[in-house]
Amino acid sequence: MIVLDSSAILAVLQQEPGHPDLDLLLDTQPCAVPRTCTSEVISRLMRGGADVVAARQDLDDLELIVLPFDDDVRDITAQLEARTRNTGTGFVDRSCIATGIVHDSLIVTADRDWDGLDIPEADIRQIR
């Protein structure tokens, strides 16, 4: 399973740079999204003019596995805060990274703020 962060999902939905690689992943691999990222994706689509129903449908159409923000993810998210404090990553980013760690999954992002993160236990791939 591959965990997609909000920026990767938005790249697909908005046909941004990197989306062809993501389209291929979605067609060939089981892909998941942390529950926390779903809210960010919907809010960004709404910021672009979509209503909440249309934004939620766009996300649902990708048929991603939605992973919970459980106790293990919560704890790792909290632990990552000190290690990522000055990198431009926020809570949703940390929760996505933590989800990938908990599920021992590749994490795919289009967020350049993740470049240079020093989290050896996370397998992060940048698509741009």
C-alpha positions in Angstrom: 0.0 0.0 0.0 1.1 3.5 -0.8 0.2 6.5 1.4 -0.6 9.7 -0.5 -0.4 13.1 1.1 -2.7 16.0 0.4 -0.4 17.6 -2.2 -0.1 14.4 -4.2 -3.9 13.9 -4.2 -4.4 17.6 -5.3 -1.8 17.1 -8.0 -4.0 14.3 -9.4 -7.3 16.1 -9.0 -6.0 19.4 -10.5 -3.7 17.8 -13.2 -0.6 19.5 -11.7 3.0 18.5 -12.5 3.7 15.0 -11.3 0.2 13.7 -11.9 1.0 11.2 -14.6 3.2 9.2 -12.2 0.5 9.4 -9.6 -2.2 8.3 -12.1 0.0 5.2 -12.8 0.3 4.5 -9.1 -3.5 4.8 -8.6 -4.1 2.4 -11.5 -1.5 -0.2 -10.4 -1.2 -0.1 -6.6 -3.5 0.1 -3.6 -3.3 3.7 -2.4 -4.4 5.2 0.9 -4.9 8.6 2.4 -4.8 9.5 6.1 -8.2 10.8 7.4 -6.5 14.1 8.4 -5.4 14.7 4.7 -9.0 14.2 3.5 -10.1 17.4 5.2 -7.2 19.3 3.8 -7.9 18.1 0.3 -11.6 19.1 0.5 -10.8 22.5 2.0 -8.3 23.3 -0.8 -10.8 22.2 -3.4 -13.4 24.4 -1.8 -10.9 27.3 -1.8 -10.7 26.8 -5.5 -14.4 27.2 -5.9 -15.9 23.7 -5.4 -18.7 23.2 -2.9 -18.2 20.6 -0.2 -20.3 17.9 -1.9 -18.4 18.2 -5.2 -15.0 18.3 -3.4 -15.9 15.2 -1.4 -17.1 13.4 -4.5 -13.8 14.2 -6.4 -11.9 12.7 -3.5 -14.2 9.7 -3.2 -13.9 9.1 -7.0 -10.2 8.2 -6.5 -11.3 5.2 -4.4 -8.5 5.6 -1.9 -8.3 3.6 1.3 -8.9 6.1 4.2 -6.7 5.3 7.1 -7.7 6.3 10.7 -5.9 8.7 13.0 -5.4 6.1 15.7 -3.4 6.1 18.9 -0.2 4.9 17.2 -0.4 7.5 14.5 -1.2 10.2 17.1 1.8 9.3 19.2 4.2 9.3 16.2 2.7 12.5 14.9 3.5 14.1 18.3 7.0 12.8 18.3 7.7 14.1 14.8 6.8 17.7 15.8 10.2 18.4 17.4 12.0 16.9 14.4 10.1 18.9 11.8 9.4 22.1 13.7 11.5 24.3 11.4 10.9 22.6 8.1 7.6 24.1 7.0 5.7 20.9 7.6 2.5 21.1 9.7 0.3 18.8 11.6 -1.4 17.2 8.6 2.0 16.6 7.0 3.3 15.0 10.2 0.2 12.9 10.5 0.7 11.6 7.0 4.3 10.7 7.6 3.3 9.0 10.9 0.6 7.0 9.0 3.2 5.8 6.5 5.5 4.8 9.3 2.8 2.9 11.2 1.7 1.1 8.1 5.3 0.5 6.9 4.3 2.1 3.6 5.9 4.3 0.9 4.7 7.9 1.4 4.2 9.9 -1.8 4.2 13.7 -1.8 4.3 16.7 -4.1 5.2 19.0 -1.2 8.7 20.4 -1.6 8.8 21.4 2.1 9.4 17.7 2.7 12.7 17.8 0.8 15.5 17.3 3.2 13.4 15.9 6.0 15.6 13.7 8.2 13.2 10.9 9.1 15.0 7.7 8.3 12.1 5.5 9.4 9.9 7.1 6.8 10.1 6.0 3.1 9.2 9.3 1.3 9.1 9.8 -2.4 8.8 13.2 -4.0 6.9 13.3 -7.3 8.1 16.8 -8.5 
